[in-house]
Amino acid sequence: MVLRVLRSRLLAVIAALTAVAVPAVTLPALPHVSIVPVLIGIVPWVVGKYVLCPLRWHALSESGRSRRWHLRAYAESELLGLLTPGHVGADLWRTRRLSRLGMHVPTAMAEVGLDRFVGALGLALFVAMAGAALPTRMLVVALGLAALAVVAGLVLRRVRPSLLPRRELPRPGRLAHGLVLSLGYQATIAALLYGTVAATGHTVSPLALLGAFGASQIAGAVPGPNGASPRDGALVVALVGLGLPWRAALGSVTLMASVAWGPALLLGGTSLLLGHVGARMRQRAAVSVAT
């Protein structure tokens, strides 16, 4: 199932066409776009996405693998996430990488889910620390999902205990470490969002932007292609509510989604290519030894 989703050419084509079409339609309609603020915002974001996030995963992981392994696997997952609706390919790829190490599949899924949970907790805490209001509905949904997870775990314990994760919760120190890294990543997202808004020739209070970004996350429960997902649409609406013209708001969100492709292709694509070449070389070596 995982491989079918990750290798679906139709999904990849639809996501790629959407990612190209949205900027092609939106950006020319803007009266002014400056690339300098985007470049200033993307540098810390790349560090956050491709260094801090993998290190957070490493801090929570029971795989026993090095930081370098987590850096490469995370970069690969981000590229595959952009090619699938709802970024689902990223989680599936990380689960696959862990399971290929011999990790129990439900345990691998639980590890990826735990990393996602700590990331969401970091978002909520960062927004609260910045003094912005986090939507009550977002908190209610988060608590509801947590309650459902507990109920599902109790049911599985009685019905199919083999499907339960075979791991304990990380120690408080490791959770705190992951949370600090998540807070750092949220700061880099704020920098990127501020840069993309400034690129359209407008300025908005950073605290207001944080509130808008936090509010938009509630729509992330509904999957969609990168750049045209319900979460992106919710962020556009939130920015318009802050006083941005709708074209500037749409352009800002489009820029934010579009710039994600460059680092993903460079880092994730290179890692996938090297992994493929290495596997082919090992396969040829094994054949030559056998003959």
ChimeraX attribute file (.defattr): number of C-alpha atoms within 10 A of each C-alpha:
attribute: neighborCount
match mode: 1-to-1
recipient: residues
	/A:1	7
	/A:2	12
	/A:3	11
	/A:4	8
	/A:5	17
	/A:6	19
	/A:7	14
	/A:8	12
	/A:9	12
	/A:10	12
	/A:11	16
	/A:12	20
	/A:13	13
	/A:14	15
	/A:15	22
	/A:16	17
	/A:17	12
	/A:18	16
	/A:19	21
	/A:20	13
	/A:21	13
	/A:22	19
	/A:23	19
	/A:24	12
	/A:25	12
	/A:26	17
	/A:27	19
	/A:28	11
	/A:29	13
	/A:30	15
	/A:31	10
	/A:32	13
	/A:33	21
	/A:34	14
	/A:35	14
	/A:36	13
	/A:37	20
	/A:38	24
	/A:39	16
	/A:40	15
	/A:41	22
	/A:42	23
	/A:43	13
	/A:44	18
	/A:45	24
	/A:46	20
	/A:47	14
	/A:48	22
	/A:49	24
	/A:50	21
	/A:51	20
	/A:52	22
	/A:53	24
	/A:54	24
	/A:55	23
	/A:56	26
	/A:57	24
	/A:58	22
	/A:59	20
	/A:60	23
	/A:61	19
	/A:62	16
	/A:63	16
	/A:64	9
	/A:65	12
	/A:66	10
	/A:67	16
	/A:68	13
	/A:69	13
	/A:70	23
	/A:71	22
	/A:72	19
	/A:73	20
	/A:74	27
	/A:75	28
	/A:76	26
	/A:77	25
	/A:78	27
	/A:79	25
	/A:80	26
	/A:81	24
	/A:82	25
	/A:83	28
	/A:84	25
	/A:85	20
	/A:86	19
	/A:87	20
	/A:88	19
	/A:89	24
	/A:90	24
	/A:91	21
	/A:92	22
	/A:93	24
	/A:94	22
	/A:95	24
	/A:96	18
	/A:97	19
	/A:98	23
	/A:99	17
	/A:100	12
	/A:101	12
	/A:102	11
	/A:103	18
	/A:104	19
	/A:105	18
	/A:106	17
	/A:107	20
	/A:108	28
	/A:109	20
	/A:110	17
	/A:111	23
	/A:112	21
	/A:113	14
	/A:114	18
	/A:115	24
	/A:116	17
	/A:117	15
	/A:118	22
	/A:119	23
	/A:120	19
	/A:121	16
	/A:122	21
	/A:123	25
	/A:124	20
	/A:125	17
	/A:126	23
	/A:127	25
	/A:128	15
	/A:129	11
	/A:130	13
	/A:131	13
	/A:132	18
	/A:133	17
	/A:134	20
	/A:135	16
	/A:136	10
	/A:137	11
	/A:138	17
	/A:139	13
	/A:140	11
	/A:141	13
	/A:142	16
	/A:143	12
	/A:144	12
	/A:145	12
	/A:146	13
	/A:147	12
	/A:148	12
	/A:149	12
	/A:150	12
	/A:151	12
	/A:152	12
	/A:153	17
	/A:154	14
	/A:155	12
	/A:156	14
	/A:157	13
	/A:158	8
	/A:159	10
	/A:160	11
	/A:161	13
	/A:162	11
	/A:163	14
	/A:164	17
	/A:165	17
	/A:166	14
	/A:167	13
	/A:168	8
	/A:169	10
	/A:170	14
	/A:171	9
	/A:172	9
	/A:173	11
	/A:174	16
	/A:175	18
	/A:176	16
	/A:177	14
	/A:178	25
	/A:179	24
	/A:180	18
	/A:181	23
	/A:182	29
	/A:183	23
	/A:184	21
	/A:185	27
	/A:186	24
	/A:187	17
	/A:188	22
	/A:189	22
	/A:190	19
	/A:191	21
	/A:192	26
	/A:193	24
	/A:194	24
	/A:195	25
	/A:196	33
	/A:197	27
	/A:198	21
	/A:199	23
	/A:200	25
	/A:201	14
	/A:202	17
	/A:203	15
	/A:204	14
	/A:205	10
	/A:206	15
	/A:207	15
	/A:208	18
	/A:209	23
	/A:210	26
	/A:211	22
	/A:212	25
	/A:213	24
	/A:214	23
	/A:215	21
	/A:216	22
	/A:217	18
	/A:218	18
	/A:219	16
	/A:220	15
	/A:221	11
	/A:222	11
	/A:223	16
	/A:224	18
	/A:225	23
	/A:226	26
	/A:227	25
	/A:228	19
	/A:229	17
	/A:230	21
	/A:231	23
	/A:232	24
	/A:233	18
	/A:234	20
	/A:235	24
	/A:236	26
	/A:237	17
	/A:238	21
	/A:239	26
	/A:240	17
	/A:241	13
	/A:242	16
	/A:243	12
	/A:244	20
	/A:245	14
	/A:246	14
	/A:247	16
	/A:248	27
	/A:249	25
	/A:250	27
	/A:251	26
	/A:252	31
	/A:253	23
	/A:254	25
	/A:255	26
	/A:256	23
	/A:257	19
	/A:258	16
	/A:259	16
	/A:260	19
	/A:261	18
	/A:262	13
	/A:263	17
	/A:264	22
	/A:265	18
	/A:266	13
	/A:267	18
	/A:268	24
	/A:269	19
	/A:270	15
	/A:271	18
	/A:272	18
	/A:273	12
	/A:274	12
	/A:275	14
	/A:276	12
	/A:277	12
	/A:278	12
	/A:279	12
	/A:280	12
	/A:281	12
	/A:282	12
	/A:283	12
	/A:284	12
	/A:285	12
	/A:286	11
	/A:287	10
	/A:288	9
	/A:289	8
	/A:290	7
	/A:291	6
